[in-house]
């Protein structure tokens, strides 16, 4: 949250946080993993806001965010978010 807000000037509020809190228990109840549920919501609710940014000026920040996600969750987790960010980099 802090990294995205400080580097990209993108914020997400109480509505998205509530949706995440409501979604993850249902996702886990259906047999999913908590981190995978969070990844799903971040990729669809938070990172989609990046489409309105001037991405050519944010290449380094996007790479830093990918590295941060992989450090925090491991390379085998948060794959949807990382794949989405990598697709943004390919578009530049």
C-alpha positions as CSV (number, residue, x, y, z in Angstrom):
1,X,0.0,0.0,0.0
2,X,2.7,2.5,1.0
3,X,4.9,1.6,-1.9
4,X,2.1,1.9,-4.5
5,X,0.9,5.2,-3.0
6,X,4.4,6.8,-2.7
7,X,5.8,5.6,-6.1
8,X,2.7,5.7,-8.3
9,X,0.4,8.2,-6.5
10,X,-2.3,5.6,-6.8
11,X,-4.5,5.0,-3.7
12,X,-7.2,2.6,-2.9
13,X,-9.7,3.2,-0.1
14,X,-12.0,1.6,2.3
15,X,-14.3,0.2,-0.4
16,X,-11.5,-1.9,-2.0
17,X,-10.1,-3.0,1.4
18,X,-13.6,-4.1,2.4
19,X,-14.0,-6.1,-0.8
20,X,-10.6,-7.8,-0.2
21,X,-11.6,-8.6,3.4
22,X,-14.9,-10.1,2.2
23,X,-13.5,-11.9,-0.8
24,X,-10.5,-13.7,0.8
25,X,-12.4,-15.9,3.3
26,X,-14.8,-17.0,0.5
27,X,-11.8,-17.7,-1.8
28,X,-10.2,-19.8,0.9
29,X,-13.5,-21.5,1.7
30,X,-13.6,-22.6,-2.0
31,X,-10.2,-24.3,-1.6
32,X,-8.0,-21.4,-2.6
33,X,-4.9,-20.1,-0.9
34,X,-5.1,-16.8,1.1
35,X,-2.2,-15.3,-0.8
36,X,-3.6,-16.3,-4.1
37,X,-6.9,-14.6,-3.2
38,X,-5.0,-11.4,-2.3
39,X,-3.1,-11.6,-5.6
40,X,-6.3,-12.0,-7.5
41,X,-7.8,-8.9,-5.9
42,X,-4.7,-6.8,-6.2
43,X,-4.3,-7.6,-9.8
44,X,-7.9,-6.7,-10.6
45,X,-8.7,-3.9,-8.2
46,X,-5.5,-2.1,-7.6
47,X,-3.1,-2.6,-10.5
48,X,-5.8,-2.0,-13.1
49,X,-5.5,1.7,-12.0
50,X,-2.0,1.7,-13.5
51,X,-3.5,1.8,-17.0
52,X,-4.3,5.5,-16.6
53,X,-0.7,6.3,-15.6
54,X,2.1,7.5,-17.9
55,X,3.9,4.2,-17.9
56,X,7.0,5.0,-19.9
57,X,8.1,7.2,-17.0
58,X,7.5,4.5,-14.4
59,X,9.5,1.5,-15.8
60,X,11.9,1.5,-12.9
61,X,9.1,1.7,-10.3
62,X,7.2,-1.1,-11.9
63,X,10.3,-3.3,-11.8
64,X,10.8,-2.4,-8.2
65,X,7.2,-3.3,-7.4
66,X,7.7,-6.7,-9.1
67,X,10.9,-7.3,-7.1
68,X,9.1,-6.3,-3.9
69,X,6.2,-8.7,-4.5
70,X,8.6,-11.5,-5.2
71,X,10.6,-10.8,-2.0
72,X,7.5,-10.5,0.1
73,X,5.6,-13.5,-1.2
74,X,8.2,-15.6,-3.1
75,X,8.5,-16.2,-6.9
76,X,5.8,-18.8,-6.9
77,X,3.2,-16.5,-5.4
78,X,1.5,-13.3,-6.6
79,X,1.9,-14.5,-10.2
80,X,-1.2,-12.8,-11.5
81,X,0.0,-9.4,-10.3
82,X,3.5,-10.0,-11.6
83,X,2.3,-11.2,-15.0
84,X,0.1,-8.1,-15.3
85,X,2.9,-5.8,-14.4
86,X,5.2,-7.5,-16.9
87,X,2.6,-7.1,-19.6
88,X,2.5,-3.4,-18.9
89,X,6.3,-3.3,-19.3
90,X,6.0,-5.1,-22.6
91,X,3.5,-2.5,-23.9
92,X,6.0,0.3,-23.4
